[in-house]
Amino acid sequence: MNISDFDYDLPESCIAQTPVEPRDSSRLMILNRQNGHIEHRIFRDIADYLNAGDVLVINTTRVIPARLKAVKTATGGSVELLLLRQLDDLRWQSLVGGRKVAVGTRLDFPKISIYAEVVESLEGSERIVAFSQPVNDLLEELGETPLPPYIRTRLENGDRYQTVYNRQEGSAAAPTAGLHFTPDLLMALREKGIRIANCVLHIGLDTFQPVKVDRIEDHHMHSEYAYLSPEDARTINDAKLAGKRIIAVGTTSARTLETAGLLSAGLEPSEAMSTPNICPWRPVTAFERDTNLFIYPGYRWRVVDAIITNFHLPKSTLLMMMMSFASKEIIHNAYETAKSEGYRFFSFGDAMFINS
């Protein structure tokens, strides 16, 4: 498949620069993935489309203040680090912005008396950086929350780029489909009999990397840490066996759930597209490991029955995933409808509920 199949035109005015208040007052498009039927609602109306016994699966990752300003010790030149993933107590996989930041470059931080050194050069601007001491407890002082490059308006309240249910620190970006939920809405869903299961996927490099190949099959998906507990796996399996739906909140929850489904079948995530005809569902397995699952049209969904998601960037792996869950034609029409109806796109934008 060609990357041009996943492109679309989007006026800059459609890109949300600030979140709406309250969180659950964003717009919600209801999309039937079988016939393309569309309804227009407000996000808090999501309860009308969920049934008692359904399981809502949320990603409880927390965005860290991962954007750090530094200077080269030797020259004083400015460098920006975006911490993507912690490798051990001192080393972090990072994106590095600055000129000639080669292996051996030492970096100082104006706010605090620690330093870092570039110890390995990876693909593109990706580097492994070793700090002189652990920085986990210093990030609030050292760094700031990284916002996507298409958001140019300063965010006054950093908590608005966190979900209300965030717990485990480790992401370089927010699981933005979850930004629409409020504590009151979650309580209302529980009172209706909807079960909530947790998972973790720490969002890393691919959120910031566009697909650069013409054939999407040639795209290399970076690995990200993911976790599904035995208790939450049991909740999902019990619901499936009872004929209830598993609803992923966002693409990260979807990737975690589908990874669990593949592992239960004895398959690696990297094998997903080469074995499309395996049993569509079997009890998912709990796991804690990296996943590089890349979902695009032709993938056979095994666990997820419905998805709550935002509107995604052109040519992104996230849009490709949505075009595998519904068809390319149905998603394309939904996006064109969203533009004409004034929906807000991307991280701080409106939401879709894609169901059958």
C-alpha positions, 0 to 999 in steps of 0.5 A: 500500500502506498503512503498516498492512500493515507493522506488528506487535506486539512486546513490549519484552522481545523487543528485544535490549539487548546483543550475545551472546558470541561473535558467532556464537552468536546464533540463526539462523532459516532461512526458505524464501521460496517455501514459508515453511518454517522451521528453527532453528539457531545463526548459525555453522551458516550454513556448512551452507546455503552452497555452494562458489562462492556469493558472500557480499557484505558491507558494509565501512562503519565507524560513526564516533563521530557523536554530539556534545555541544555548547552554544549559544554565545549561551545555553549551551543543550544541543545534540546533533548526530548527524553523518549525512554529510560534505559537504566538509572542513567541512560535515556533514549532521546531525540536531540535538537541541535547542530553536530551533537555527536557521540562524546558531546557533553551537555550542561543544564543551566538550572542544575549542576548535573551534566549528560554525555551523548554515548551512542548515535542512533537513527536520525536525530535519535541518541542515547544520553547518559546523565551524571546522576539519576534525573527522575526526581529532577525532571519537574525542575529540569524539564517541561511537558512536551506538546506536539509541534502542531500546537503553538499556543502555550498551555497554561495548565500542564495537567490538561495534557494528562488524563485524569486517571494517569498513574505510571510515569514514562510517556513522551506524549499523552494518550489523547483519546483519554483526555475527554474523560472526567471523574464524574463521567467515569463514575457515571459509566461505572454506575451504569455497569460498565467495567474499566480495565487498565493497561499501560503503554508508554508512548515514545518515538513513533508519535513524533516520527512521520512515515517516510517510506512510500510503501507502508509495509516498509515502515519500521515501527519502534518498540514501546513498553506495554503492560497488561496485568493478570487481573485486567486480562481476566476482566477482558476475558470474562467479558468476551466470554459473556458476549460483551464488548471490549472498547479501547480508549485510544490507539495505545490501548488498542495496540496493547490489547491486540498485542495481548491477543497475539501473544496468547496465540504464540505470535510476536507483534511483528508477525501480525500482518504475516499471519492474518488467518489465525483464530480471531480471538482466544483468551488474552494473556497478561504481559509486560514487555515491548511491543512494535505492533504496526496495524494497517489495512489487512490486519485481523482484529482479535480483541478490540470491538470498538474504539474511542479515538481522536482525529489523526494526522495525515500519513500517520500510523494512527490513521492507518490503524483506524483505516484497518478497523473500519475501511479506508473509504468509511474513515475518509468519508468520516474525516471529510464530514468532520471537516465540513461540520467544524470538528477540531482535529488532533491532540486537543481536538474532538473524538470519534467512537467507532463501533459496529 
